[in-house]
């Protein structure tokens, strides 16, 4: 990953963080209004909180272990490597196909985490 790509990724994350903060501020602002109990206001608050949580989970702290693994591999210029398995903390061995760039990986623990892209 080049320095330019990294700065774009950092800028994107900063933008997502700002959007999450703005959504939560707007939700709090609606919660303290005199008409906060109205159905429309409660729905707007729930939608803003959902937007903030969804963006945070999708872009800042993805819960899917495969997304975290792919993110770590994308930042690694090597064609293969070893990472801690997100399931059992064993050794997860991965390789990037030199022909098409697809990733293959498998935990060394029998029956544990494994994928083929």
Order of alpha helices (4+ residues) and beta strands (2+ residues): alpha-alpha-alpha-beta-beta-beta-beta
